[in-house]
Amino acid sequence: MDYKTNVMRLLDQKKIPYESYSYADTDAISGTAVAEVLGENPAQVFKTLVGQ
């Protein structure tokens, strides 16, 4: 991945490990479709929102 989101920058700053997945090259826009593209259980795929 060539870019970092604000969430990634915050995690880096706090030295919190994470894994990043991209599905930008697909037509997946819903949580269920993204889970399918990633080969994950939809019940275990979460959207991360960070507020300040």
mmCIF entry with sequence, helices, sheets and N, C-alpha, C, O atoms, coordinates in Angstrom:
data_MODEL
# 
_entry.id   MODEL 
# 
_entity.id                         1 
_entity.type                       polymer 
_entity.pdbx_number_of_molecules   1 
# 
_entity_poly.entity_id                      1 
_entity_poly.type                           'polypeptide(L)' 
_entity_poly.nstd_linkage                   no 
_entity_poly.nstd_monomer                   no 
_entity_poly.pdbx_seq_one_letter_code       MDYKTNVMRLLDQKKIPYESYSYADTDAISGTAVAEVLGENPAQVFKTLVGQ 
_entity_poly.pdbx_seq_one_letter_code_can   MDYKTNVMRLLDQKKIPYESYSYADTDAISGTAVAEVLGENPAQVFKTLVGQ 
_entity_poly.pdbx_strand_id                 A 
# 
loop_
_entity_poly_seq.entity_id 
_entity_poly_seq.num 
_entity_poly_seq.mon_id 
_entity_poly_seq.hetero 
1 1  MET n 
1 2  ASP n 
1 3  TYR n 
1 4  LYS n 
1 5  THR n 
1 6  ASN n 
1 7  VAL n 
1 8  MET n 
1 9  ARG n 
1 10 LEU n 
1 11 LEU n 
1 12 ASP n 
1 13 GLN n 
1 14 LYS n 
1 15 LYS n 
1 16 ILE n 
1 17 PRO n 
1 18 TYR n 
1 19 GLU n 
1 20 SER n 
1 21 TYR n 
1 22 SER n 
1 23 TYR n 
1 24 ALA n 
1 25 ASP n 
1 26 THR n 
1 27 ASP n 
1 28 ALA n 
1 29 ILE n 
1 30 SER n 
1 31 GLY n 
1 32 THR n 
1 33 ALA n 
1 34 VAL n 
1 35 ALA n 
1 36 GLU n 
1 37 VAL n 
1 38 LEU n 
1 39 GLY n 
1 40 GLU n 
1 41 ASN n 
1 42 PRO n 
1 43 ALA n 
1 44 GLN n 
1 45 VAL n 
1 46 PHE n 
1 47 LYS n 
1 48 THR n 
1 49 LEU n 
1 50 VAL n 
1 51 GLY n 
1 52 GLN n 
# 
_struct_asym.id          A 
_struct_asym.entity_id   1 
# 
loop_
_struct_conf.conf_type_id 
_struct_conf.id 
_struct_conf.pdbx_PDB_helix_id 
_struct_conf.beg_label_comp_id 
_struct_conf.beg_label_asym_id 
_struct_conf.beg_label_seq_id 
_struct_conf.pdbx_beg_PDB_ins_code 
_struct_conf.end_label_comp_id 
_struct_conf.end_label_asym_id 
_struct_conf.end_label_seq_id 
_struct_conf.pdbx_end_PDB_ins_code 
_struct_conf.beg_auth_comp_id 
_struct_conf.beg_auth_asym_id 
_struct_conf.beg_auth_seq_id 
_struct_conf.end_auth_comp_id 
_struct_conf.end_auth_asym_id 
_struct_conf.end_auth_seq_id 
_struct_conf.pdbx_PDB_helix_class 
_struct_conf.details 
_struct_conf.pdbx_PDB_helix_length 
HELX_P HELX_P1 AA1 ASN A 6  ? GLN A 13 ? ASN A 6  GLN A 13 1 ? 8 
HELX_P HELX_P2 AA2 GLY A 31 ? LEU A 38 ? GLY A 31 LEU A 38 1 ? 8 
HELX_P HELX_P3 AA3 PRO A 42 ? GLN A 44 ? PRO A 42 GLN A 44 5 ? 3 
# 
_struct_conf_type.id          HELX_P 
_struct_conf_type.criteria    ? 
_struct_conf_type.reference   ? 
# 
loop_
_atom_site.group_PDB 
_atom_site.id 
_atom_site.type_symbol 
_atom_site.label_atom_id 
_atom_site.label_alt_id 
_atom_site.label_comp_id 
_atom_site.label_asym_id 
_atom_site.label_entity_id 
_atom_site.label_seq_id 
_atom_site.pdbx_PDB_ins_code 
_atom_site.Cartn_x 
_atom_site.Cartn_y 
_atom_site.Cartn_z 
_atom_site.occupancy 
_atom_site.B_iso_or_equiv 
_atom_site.pdbx_formal_charge 
_atom_site.auth_seq_id 
_atom_site.auth_comp_id 
_atom_site.auth_asym_id 
_atom_site.auth_atom_id 
_atom_site.pdbx_PDB_model_num 
ATOM 1   N N  . MET A 1 1  ? 0.852   -1.171  0.000  1.00 0.00 ? 1  MET A N  1 
ATOM 2   C CA . MET A 1 1  ? 0.000   0.000   0.000  1.00 0.00 ? 1  MET A CA 1 
ATOM 3   C C  . MET A 1 1  ? 0.897   1.232   0.000  1.00 0.00 ? 1  MET A C  1 
ATOM 4   O O  . MET A 1 1  ? 1.851   1.315   0.773  1.00 0.00 ? 1  MET A O  1 
ATOM 5   N N  . ASP A 1 2  ? 0.591   2.170   -0.855 1.00 0.00 ? 2  ASP A N  1 
ATOM 6   C CA . ASP A 1 2  ? 1.443   3.338   -1.028 1.00 0.00 ? 2  ASP A CA 1 
ATOM 7   C C  . ASP A 1 2  ? 0.992   4.546   -0.219 1.00 0.00 ? 2  ASP A C  1 
ATOM 8   O O  . ASP A 1 2  ? 1.660   5.579   -0.235 1.00 0.00 ? 2  ASP A O  1 
ATOM 9   N N  . TYR A 1 3  ? -0.098  4.437   0.468  1.00 0.00 ? 3  TYR A N  1 
ATOM 10  C CA . TYR A 1 3  ? -0.602  5.589   1.211  1.00 0.00 ? 3  TYR A CA 1 
ATOM 11  C C  . TYR A 1 3  ? -0.952  5.171   2.631  1.00 0.00 ? 3  TYR A C  1 
ATOM 12  O O  . TYR A 1 3  ? -1.111  3.987   2.927  1.00 0.00 ? 3  TYR A O  1 
ATOM 13  N N  . LYS A 1 4  ? -1.069  6.154   3.489  1.00 0.00 ? 4  LYS A N  1 
ATOM 14  C CA . LYS A 1 4  ? -1.507  5.905   4.856  1.00 0.00 ? 4  LYS A CA 1 
ATOM 15  C C  . LYS A 1 4  ? -2.703  6.787   5.155  1.00 0.00 ? 4  LYS A C  1 
ATOM 16  O O  . LYS A 1 4  ? -2.715  7.975   4.830  1.00 0.00 ? 4  LYS A O  1 
ATOM 17  N N  . THR A 1 5  ? -3.703  6.192   5.775  1.00 0.00 ? 5  THR A N  1 
ATOM 18  C CA . THR A 1 5  ? -4.866  6.956   6.200  1.00 0.00 ? 5  THR A CA 1 
ATOM 19  C C  . THR A 1 5  ? -4.552  7.613   7.538  1.00 0.00 ? 5  THR A C  1 
ATOM 20  O O  . THR A 1 5  ? -3.532  7.311   8.157  1.00 0.00 ? 5  THR A O  1 
ATOM 21  N N  . ASN A 1 6  ? -5.420  8.503   7.980  1.00 0.00 ? 6  ASN A N  1 
ATOM 22  C CA . ASN A 1 6  ? -5.227  9.131   9.286  1.00 0.00 ? 6  ASN A CA 1 
ATOM 23  C C  . ASN A 1 6  ? -5.246  8.093   10.402 1.00 0.00 ? 6  ASN A C  1 
ATOM 24  O O  . ASN A 1 6  ? -4.514  8.220   11.384 1.00 0.00 ? 6  ASN A O  1 
ATOM 25  N N  . VAL A 1 7  ? -6.079  7.069   10.256 1.00 0.00 ? 7  VAL A N  1 
ATOM 26  C CA . VAL A 1 7  ? -6.115  6.008   11.264 1.00 0.00 ? 7  VAL A CA 1 
ATOM 27  C C  . VAL A 1 7  ? -4.773  5.300   11.326 1.00 0.00 ? 7  VAL A C  1 
ATOM 28  O O  . VAL A 1 7  ? -4.272  5.025   12.416 1.00 0.00 ? 7  VAL A O  1 
ATOM 29  N N  . MET A 1 8  ? -4.180  5.001   10.175 1.00 0.00 ? 8  MET A N  1 
ATOM 30  C CA . MET A 1 8  ? -2.876  4.347   10.153 1.00 0.00 ? 8  MET A CA 1 
ATOM 31  C C  . MET A 1 8  ? -1.809  5.218   10.811 1.00 0.00 ? 8  MET A C  1 
ATOM 32  O O  . MET A 1 8  ? -0.965  4.724   11.559 1.00 0.00 ? 8  MET A O  1 
ATOM 33  N N  . ARG A 1 9  ? -1.856  6.504   10.527 1.00 0.00 ? 9  ARG A N  1 
ATOM 34  C CA . ARG A 1 9  ? -0.881  7.425   11.139 1.00 0.00 ? 9  ARG A CA 1 
ATOM 35  C C  . ARG A 1 9  ? -1.029  7.451   12.656 1.00 0.00 ? 9  ARG A C  1 
ATOM 36  O O  . ARG A 1 9  ? -0.035  7.479   13.382 1.00 0.00 ? 9  ARG A O  1 
ATOM 37  N N  . LEU A 1 10 ? -2.277  7.441   13.134 1.00 0.00 ? 10 LEU A N  1 
ATOM 38  C CA . LEU A 1 10 ? -2.524  7.446   14.573 1.00 0.00 ? 10 LEU A CA 1 
ATOM 39  C C  . LEU A 1 10 ? -2.003  6.153   15.209 1.00 0.00 ? 10 LEU A C  1 
ATOM 40  O O  . LEU A 1 10 ? -1.351  6.193   16.252 1.00 0.00 ? 10 LEU A O  1 
ATOM 41  N N  . LEU A 1 11 ? -2.285  5.024   14.590 1.00 0.00 ? 11 LEU A N  1 
ATOM 42  C CA . LEU A 1 11 ? -1.796  3.755   15.106 1.00 0.00 ? 11 LEU A CA 1 
ATOM 43  C C  . LEU A 1 11 ? -0.273  3.713   15.108 1.00 0.00 ? 11 LEU A C  1 
ATOM 44  O O  . LEU A 1 11 ? 0.328   3.231   16.068 1.00 0.00 ? 11 LEU A O  1 
ATOM 45  N N  . ASP A 1 12 ? 0.358   4.211   14.046 1.00 0.00 ? 12 ASP A N  1 
ATOM 46  C CA . ASP A 1 12 ? 1.824   4.279   13.997 1.00 0.00 ? 12 ASP A CA 1 
ATOM 47  C C  . ASP A 1 12 ? 2.369   5.142   15.135 1.00 0.00 ? 12 ASP A C  1 
ATOM 48  O O  . ASP A 1 12 ? 3.338   4.776   15.799 1.00 0.00 ? 12 ASP A O  1 
ATOM 49  N N  . GLN A 1 13 ? 1.733   6.287   15.346 1.00 0.00 ? 13 GLN A N  1 
ATOM 50  C CA . GLN A 1 13 ? 2.166   7.210   16.397 1.00 0.00 ? 13 GLN A CA 1 
ATOM 51  C C  . GLN A 1 13 ? 2.108   6.546   17.771 1.00 0.00 ? 13 GLN A C  1 
ATOM 52  O O  . GLN A 1 13 ? 2.990   6.752   18.605 1.00 0.00 ? 13 GLN A O  1 
ATOM 53  N N  . LYS A 1 14 ? 1.078   5.759   17.997 1.00 0.00 ? 14 LYS A N  1 
ATOM 54  C CA . LYS A 1 14 ? 0.891   5.080   19.286 1.00 0.00 ? 14 LYS A CA 1 
ATOM 55  C C  . LYS A 1 14 ? 1.614   3.741   19.339 1.00 0.00 ? 14 LYS A C  1 
ATOM 56  O O  . LYS A 1 14 ? 1.550   3.030   20.342 1.00 0.00 ? 14 LYS A O  1 
ATOM 57  N N  . LYS A 1 15 ? 2.313   3.397   18.237 1.00 0.00 ? 15 LYS A N  1 
ATOM 58  C CA . LYS A 1 15 ? 3.045   2.129   18.124 1.00 0.00 ? 15 LYS A CA 1 
ATOM 59  C C  . LYS A 1 15 ? 2.130   0.916   18.339 1.00 0.00 ? 15 LYS A C  1 
ATOM 60  O O  . LYS A 1 15 ? 2.492   -0.056  19.002 1.00 0.00 ? 15 LYS A O  1 
ATOM 61  N N  . ILE A 1 16 ? 0.944   1.013   17.758 1.00 0.00 ? 16 ILE A N  1 
ATOM 62  C CA . ILE A 1 16 ? -0.035  -0.072  17.819 1.00 0.00 ? 16 ILE A CA 1 
ATOM 63  C C  . ILE A 1 16 ? 0.054   -0.852  16.505 1.00 0.00 ? 16 ILE A C  1 
ATOM 64  O O  . ILE A 1 16 ? -0.139  -0.284  15.431 1.00 0.00 ? 16 ILE A O  1 
ATOM 65  N N  . PRO A 1 17 ? 0.344   -2.143  16.591 1.00 0.00 ? 17 PRO A N  1 
ATOM 66  C CA . PRO A 1 17 ? 0.447   -2.929  15.347 1.00 0.00 ? 17 PRO A CA 1 
ATOM 67  C C  . PRO A 1 17 ? -0.918  -3.130  14.691 1.00 0.00 ? 17 PRO A C  1 
ATOM 68  O O  . PRO A 1 17 ? -1.939  -3.214  15.373 1.00 0.00 ? 17 PRO A O  1 
ATOM 69  N N  . TYR A 1 18 ? -0.922  -3.204  13.377 1.00 0.00 ? 18 TYR A N  1 
ATOM 70  C CA . TYR A 1 18 ? -2.156  -3.429  12.632 1.00 0.00 ? 18 TYR A CA 1 
ATOM 71  C C  . TYR A 1 18 ? -1.828  -4.047  11.293 1.00 0.00 ? 18 TYR A C  1 
ATOM 72  O O  . TYR A 1 18 ? -0.684  -4.012  10.840 1.00 0.00 ? 18 TYR A O  1 
ATOM 73  N N  . GLU A 1 19 ? -2.836  -4.609  10.668 1.00 0.00 ? 19 GLU A N  1 
ATOM 74  C CA . GLU A 1 19 ? -2.719  -5.122  9.303  1.00 0.00 ? 19 GLU A CA 1 
ATOM 75  C C  . GLU A 1 19 ? -3.674  -4.333  8.439  1.00 0.00 ? 19 GLU A C  1 
ATOM 76  O O  . GLU A 1 19 ? -4.791  -4.029  8.856  1.00 0.00 ? 19 GLU A O  1 
ATOM 77  N N  . SER A 1 20 ? -3.248  -4.005  7.259  1.00 0.00 ? 20 SER A N  1 
ATOM 78  C CA . SER A 1 20 ? -4.066  -3.235  6.332  1.00 0.00 ? 20 SER A CA 1 
ATOM 79  C C  . SER A 1 20 ? -4.449  -4.117  5.152  1.00 0.00 ? 20 SER A C  1 
ATOM 80  O O  . SER A 1 20 ? -3.619  -4.846  4.607  1.00 0.00 ? 20 SER A O  1 
ATOM 81  N N  . TYR A 1 21 ? -5.708  -4.040  4.772  1.00 0.00 ? 21 TYR A N  1 
ATOM 82  C CA . TYR A 1 21 ? -6.216  -4.784  3.623  1.00 0.00 ? 21 TYR A CA 1 
ATOM 83  C C  . TYR A 1 21 ? -6.835  -3.794  2.644  1.00 0.00 ? 21 TYR A C  1 
ATOM 84  O O  . TYR A 1 21 ? -7.443  -2.801  3.045  1.00 0.00 ? 21 TYR A O  1 
ATOM 85  N N  . SER A 1 22 ? -6.675  -4.074  1.375  1.00 0.00 ? 22 SER A N  1 
ATOM 86  C CA . SER A 1 22 ? -7.247  -3.201  0.364  1.00 0.00 ? 22 SER A CA 1 
ATOM 87  C C  . SER A 1 22 ? -8.155  -4.008  -0.557 1.00 0.00 ? 22 SER A C  1 
ATOM 88  O O  . SER A 1 22 ? -7.840  -5.139  -0.929 1.00 0.00 ? 22 SER A O  1 
ATOM 89  N N  . TYR A 1 23 ? -9.245  -3.429  -0.903 1.00 0.00 ? 23 TYR A N  1 
ATOM 90  C CA . TYR A 1 23 ? -10.168 -4.036  -1.858 1.00 0.00 ? 23 TYR A CA 1 
ATOM 91  C C  . TYR A 1 23 ? -10.531 -3.006  -2.924 1.00 0.00 ? 23 TYR A C  1 
ATOM 92  O O  . TYR A 1 23 ? -11.568 -3.116  -3.579 1.00 0.00 ? 23 TYR A O  1 
ATOM 93  N N  . ALA A 1 24 ? -9.672  -2.008  -3.091 1.00 0.00 ? 24 ALA A N  1 
ATOM 94  C CA . ALA A 1 24 ? -9.925  -0.905  -4.017 1.00 0.00 ? 24 ALA A CA 1 
ATOM 95  C C  . ALA A 1 24 ? -10.042 -1.366  -5.470 1.00 0.00 ? 24 ALA A C  1 
ATOM 96  O O  . ALA A 1 24 ? -10.700 -0.706  -6.275 1.00 0.00 ? 24 ALA A O  1 
ATOM 97  N N  . ASP A 1 25 ? -9.424  -2.468  -5.806 1.00 0.00 ? 25 ASP A N  1 
ATOM 98  C CA . ASP A 1 25 ? -9.470  -2.943  -7.190 1.00 0.00 ? 25 ASP A CA 1 
ATOM 99  C C  . ASP A 1 25 ? -10.682 -3.843  -7.448 1.00 0.00 ? 25 ASP A C  1 
ATOM 100 O O  . ASP A 1 25 ? -10.729 -4.550  -8.455 1.00 0.00 ? 25 ASP A O  1 
ATOM 101 N N  . THR A 1 26 ? -11.657 -3.815  -6.542 1.00 0.00 ? 26 THR A N  1 
ATOM 102 C CA . THR A 1 26 ? -12.886 -4.600  -6.699 1.00 0.00 ? 26 THR A CA 1 
ATOM 103 C C  . THR A 1 26 ? -14.079 -3.650  -6.766 1.00 0.00 ? 26 THR A C  1 
ATOM 104 O O  . THR A 1 26 ? -13.932 -2.434  -6.639 1.00 0.00 ? 26 THR A O  1 
ATOM 105 N N  . ASP A 1 27 ? -15.244 -4.220  -6.963 1.00 0.00 ? 27 ASP A N  1 
ATOM 106 C CA . ASP A 1 27 ? -16.486 -3.430  -6.956 1.00 0.00 ? 27 ASP A CA 1 
ATOM 107 C C  . ASP A 1 27 ? -17.173 -3.482  -5.593 1.00 0.00 ? 27 ASP A C  1 
ATOM 108 O O  . ASP A 1 27 ? -18.309 -3.029  -5.455 1.00 0.00 ? 27 ASP A O  1 
ATOM 109 N N  . ALA A 1 28 ? -16.490 -4.033  -4.585 1.00 0.00 ? 28 ALA A N  1 
ATOM 110 C CA . ALA A 1 28 ? -17.095 -4.208  -3.259 1.00 0.00 ? 28 ALA A CA 1 
ATOM 111 C C  . ALA A 1 28 ? -17.265 -2.855  -2.575 1.00 0.00 ? 28 ALA A C  1 
ATOM 112 O O  . ALA A 1 28 ? -16.305 -2.105  -2.401 1.00 0.00 ? 28 ALA A O  1 
ATOM 113 N N  . ILE A 1 29 ? -18.512 -2.560  -2.189 1.00 0.00 ? 29 ILE A N  1 
ATOM 114 C CA . ILE A 1 29 ? -18.757 -1.316  -1.456 1.00 0.00 ? 29 ILE A CA 1 
ATOM 115 C C  . ILE A 1 29 ? -19.503 -1.552  -0.147 1.00 0.00 ? 29 ILE A C  1 
ATOM 116 O O  . ILE A 1 29 ? -19.461 -0.708  0.749  1.00 0.00 ? 29 ILE A O  1 
ATOM 117 N N  . SER A 1 30 ? -20.180 -2.680  -0.028 1.00 0.00 ? 30 SER A N  1 
ATOM 118 C CA . SER A 1 30 ? -20.888 -2.971  1.224  1.00 0.00 ? 30 SER A CA 1 
ATOM 119 C C  . SER A 1 30 ? -19.977 -3.803  2.128  1.00 0.00 ? 30 SER A C  1 
ATOM 120 O O  . SER A 1 30 ? -19.026 -4.432  1.663  1.00 0.00 ? 30 SER A O  1 
ATOM 121 N N  . GLY A 1 31 ? -20.283 -3.794  3.421  1.00 0.00 ? 31 GLY A N  1 
ATOM 122 C CA . GLY A 1 31 ? -19.500 -4.588  4.364  1.00 0.00 ? 31 GLY A CA 1 
ATOM 123 C C  . GLY A 1 31 ? -19.517 -6.067  4.016  1.00 0.00 ? 31 GLY A C  1 
ATOM 124 O O  . GLY A 1 31 ? -18.497 -6.747  4.122  1.00 0.00 ? 31 GLY A O  1 
ATOM 125 N N  . THR A 1 32 ? -20.665 -6.561  3.603  1.00 0.00 ? 32 THR A N  1 
ATOM 126 C CA . THR A 1 32 ? -20.786 -7.973  3.232  1.00 0.00 ? 32 THR A CA 1 
ATOM 127 C C  . THR A 1 32 ? -19.942 -8.298  2.005  1.00 0.00 ? 32 THR A C  1 
ATOM 128 O O  . THR A 1 32 ? -19.270 -9.328  1.968  1.00 0.00 ? 32 THR A O  1 
ATOM 129 N N  . ALA A 1 33 ? -19.975 -7.425  1.005  1.00 0.00 ? 33 ALA A N  1 
ATOM 130 C CA . ALA A 1 33 ? -19.189 -7.644  -0.211 1.00 0.00 ? 33 ALA A CA 1 
ATOM 131 C C  . ALA A 1 33 ? -17.695 -7.581  0.085  1.00 0.00 ? 33 ALA A C  1 
ATOM 132 O O  . ALA A 1 33 ? -16.920 -8.366  -0.461 1.00 0.00 ? 33 ALA A O  1 
ATOM 133 N N  . VAL A 1 34 ? -17.291 -6.656  0.945  1.00 0.00 ? 34 VAL A N  1 
ATOM 134 C CA . VAL A 1 34 ? -15.875 -6.550  1.319  1.00 0.00 ? 34 VAL A CA 1 
ATOM 135 C C  . VAL A 1 34 ? -15.434 -7.813  2.048  1.00 0.00 ? 34 VAL A C  1 
ATOM 136 O O  . VAL A 1 34 ? -14.354 -8.337  1.772  1.00 0.00 ? 34 VAL A O  1 
ATOM 137 N N  . ALA A 1 35 ? -16.244 -8.306  2.966  1.00 0.00 ? 35 ALA A N  1 
ATOM 138 C CA . ALA A 1 35 ? -15.914 -9.544  3.672  1.00 0.00 ? 35 ALA A CA 1 
ATOM 139 C C  . ALA A 1 35 ? -15.732 -10.692 2.684  1.00 0.00 ? 35 ALA A C  1 
ATOM 140 O O  . ALA A 1 35 ? -14.809 -11.496 2.816  1.00 0.00 ? 35 ALA A O  1 
ATOM 141 N N  . GLU A 1 36 ? -16.613 -10.760 1.702  1.00 0.00 ? 36 GLU A N  1 
ATOM 142 C CA . GLU A 1 36 ? -16.509 -11.811 0.685  1.00 0.00 ? 36 GLU A CA 1 
ATOM 143 C C  . GLU A 1 36 ? -15.206 -11.692 -0.098 1.00 0.00 ? 36 GLU A C  1 
ATOM 144 O O  . GLU A 1 36 ? -14.519 -12.689 -0.320 1.00 0.00 ? 36 GLU A O  1 
ATOM 145 N N  . VAL A 1 37 ? -14.866 -10.477 -0.516 1.00 0.00 ? 37 VAL A N  1 
ATOM 146 C CA . VAL A 1 37 ? -13.619 -10.253 -1.271 1.00 0.00 ? 37 VAL A CA 1 
ATOM 147 C C  . VAL A 1 37 ? -12.406 -10.659 -0.434 1.00 0.00 ? 37 VAL A C  1 
ATOM 148 O O  . VAL A 1 37 ? -11.452 -11.237 -0.953 1.00 0.00 ? 37 VAL A O  1 
ATOM 149 N N  . LEU A 1 38 ? -12.451 -10.352 0.864  1.00 0.00 ? 38 LEU A N  1 
ATOM 150 C CA . LEU A 1 38 ? -11.333 -10.673 1.749  1.00 0.00 ? 38 LEU A CA 1 
ATOM 151 C C  . LEU A 1 38 ? -11.328 -12.132 2.194  1.00 0.00 ? 38 LEU A C  1 
ATOM 152 O O  . LEU A 1 38 ? -10.366 -12.595 2.806  1.00 0.00 ? 38 LEU A O  1 
ATOM 153 N N  . GLY A 1 39 ? -12.412 -12.860 1.885  1.00 0.00 ? 39 GLY A N  1 
ATOM 154 C CA . GLY A 1 39 ? -12.511 -14.247 2.313  1.00 0.00 ? 39 GLY A CA 1 
ATOM 155 C C  . GLY A 1 39 ? -12.732 -14.370 3.811  1.00 0.00 ? 39 GLY A C  1 
ATOM 156 O O  . GLY A 1 39 ? -12.301 -15.343 4.430  1.00 0.00 ? 39 GLY A O  1 
ATOM 157 N N  . GLU A 1 40 ? -13.400 -13.390 4.390  1.00 0.00 ? 40 GLU A N  1 
ATOM 158 C CA . GLU A 1 40 ? -13.634 -13.353 5.830  1.00 0.00 ? 40 GLU A CA 1 
ATOM 159 C C  . GLU A 1 40 ? -15.117 -13.533 6.143  1.00 0.00 ? 40 GLU A C  1 
ATOM 160 O O  . GLU A 1 40 ? -15.980 -13.319 5.293  1.00 0.00 ? 40 GLU A O  1 
ATOM 161 N N  . ASN A 1 41 ? -15.387 -13.929 7.375  1.00 0.00 ? 41 ASN A N  1 
ATOM 162 C CA . ASN A 1 41 ? -16.748 -14.056 7.871  1.00 0.00 ? 41 ASN A CA 1 
ATOM 163 C C  . ASN A 1 41 ? -17.329 -12.659 8.042  1.00 0.00 ? 41 ASN A C  1 
ATOM 164 O O  . ASN A 1 41 ? -16.747 -11.854 8.769  1.00 0.00 ? 41 ASN A O  1 
ATOM 165 N N  . PRO A 1 42 ? -18.460 -12.334 7.399  1.00 0.00 ? 42 PRO A N  1 
ATOM 166 C CA . PRO A 1 42 ? -19.043 -10.992 7.529  1.00 0.00 ? 42 PRO A CA 1 
ATOM 167 C C  . PRO A 1 42 ? -19.323 -10.580 8.975  1.00 0.00 ? 42 PRO A C  1 
ATOM 168 O O  . PRO A 1 42 ? -19.319 -9.390  9.292  1.00 0.00 ? 42 PRO A O  1 
ATOM 169 N N  . ALA A 1 43 ? -19.562 -11.544 9.838  1.00 0.00 ? 43 ALA A N  1 
ATOM 170 C CA . ALA A 1 43 ? -19.823 -11.230 11.250 1.00 0.00 ? 43 ALA A CA 1 
ATOM 171 C C  . ALA A 1 43 ? -18.558 -10.792 11.989 1.00 0.00 ? 43 ALA A C  1 
ATOM 172 O O  . ALA A 1 43 ? -18.630 -10.331 13.128 1.00 0.00 ? 43 ALA A O  1 
ATOM 173 N N  . GLN A 1 44 ? -17.393 -10.938 11.335 1.00 0.00 ? 44 GLN A N  1 
ATOM 174 C CA . GLN A 1 44 ? -16.137 -10.588 11.992 1.00 0.00 ? 44 GLN A CA 1 
ATOM 175 C C  . GLN A 1 44 ? -15.384 -9.474  11.267 1.00 0.00 ? 44 GLN A C  1 
ATOM 176 O O  . GLN A 1 44 ? -14.214 -9.224  11.557 1.00 0.00 ? 44 GLN A O  1 
ATOM 177 N N  . VAL A 1 45 ? -16.042 -8.817  10.339 1.00 0.00 ? 45 VAL A N  1 
ATOM 178 C CA . VAL A 1 45 ? -15.431 -7.702  9.613  1.00 0.00 ? 45 VAL A CA 1 
ATOM 179 C C  . VAL A 1 45 ? -16.065 -6.409  10.123 1.00 0.00 ? 45 VAL A C  1 
ATOM 180 O O  . VAL A 1 45 ? -17.286 -6.255  10.103 1.00 0.00 ? 45 VAL A O  1 
ATOM 181 N N  . PHE A 1 46 ? -15.227 -5.491  10.575 1.00 0.00 ? 46 PHE A N  1 
ATOM 182 C CA . PHE A 1 46 ? -15.724 -4.266  11.191 1.00 0.00 ? 46 PHE A CA 1 
ATOM 183 C C  . PHE A 1 46 ? -15.145 -3.041  10.506 1.00 0.00 ? 46 PHE A C  1 
ATOM 184 O O  . PHE A 1 46 ? -14.007 -3.059  10.038 1.00 0.00 ? 46 PHE A O  1 
ATOM 185 N N  . LYS A 1 47 ? -15.915 -2.006  10.453 1.00 0.00 ? 47 LYS A N  1 
ATOM 186 C CA . LYS A 1 47 ? -15.467 -0.704  9.952  1.00 0.00 ? 47 LYS A CA 1 
ATOM 187 C C  . LYS A 1 47 ? -14.869 0.041   11.130 1.00 0.00 ? 47 LYS A C  1 
ATOM 188 O O  . LYS A 1 47 ? -15.463 0.087   12.207 1.00 0.00 ? 47 LYS A O  1 
ATOM 189 N N  . THR A 1 48 ? -13.707 0.618   10.933 1.00 0.00 ? 48 THR A N  1 
ATOM 190 C CA . THR A 1 48 ? -13.055 1.365   12.003 1.00 0.00 ? 48 THR A CA 1 
ATOM 191 C C  . THR A 1 48 ? -13.286 2.858   11.800 1.00 0.00 ? 48 THR A C  1 
ATOM 192 O O  . THR A 1 48 ? -12.990 3.407   10.739 1.00 0.00 ? 48 THR A O  1 
ATOM 193 N N  . LEU A 1 49 ? -13.810 3.492   12.815 1.00 0.00 ? 49 LEU A N  1 
ATOM 194 C CA . LEU A 1 49 ? -13.987 4.932   12.816 1.00 0.00 ? 49 LEU A CA 1 
ATOM 195 C C  . LEU A 1 49 ? -13.205 5.504   13.992 1.00 0.00 ? 49 LEU A C  1 
ATOM 196 O O  . LEU A 1 49 ? -13.285 4.993   15.109 1.00 0.00 ? 49 LEU A O  1 
ATOM 197 N N  . VAL A 1 50 ? -12.461 6.550   13.736 1.00 0.00 ? 50 VAL A N  1 
ATOM 198 C CA . VAL A 1 50 ? -11.703 7.187   14.806 1.00 0.00 ? 50 VAL A CA 1 
ATOM 199 C C  . VAL A 1 50 ? -12.127 8.637   14.891 1.00 0.00 ? 50 VAL A C  1 
ATOM 200 O O  . VAL A 1 50 ? -12.115 9.353   13.891 1.00 0.00 ? 50 VAL A O  1 
ATOM 201 N N  . GLY A 1 51 ? -12.497 9.066   16.067 1.00 0.00 ? 51 GLY A N  1 
ATOM 202 C CA . GLY A 1 51 ? -12.893 10.455  16.284 1.00 0.00 ? 51 GLY A CA 1 
ATOM 203 C C  . GLY A 1 51 ? -11.991 11.090  17.327 1.00 0.00 ? 51 GLY A C  1 
ATOM 204 O O  . GLY A 1 51 ? -11.362 10.409  18.136 1.00 0.00 ? 51 GLY A O  1 
ATOM 205 N N  . GLN A 1 52 ? -11.948 12.384  17.287 1.00 0.00 ? 52 GLN A N  1 
ATOM 206 C CA . GLN A 1 52 ? -11.095 13.088  18.233 1.00 0.00 ? 52 GLN A CA 1 
ATOM 207 C C  . GLN A 1 52 ? -11.830 14.234  18.832 1.00 0.00 ? 52 GLN A C  1 
ATOM 208 O O  . GLN A 1 52 ? -11.276 14.957  19.660 1.00 0.00 ? 52 GLN A O  1 
# 
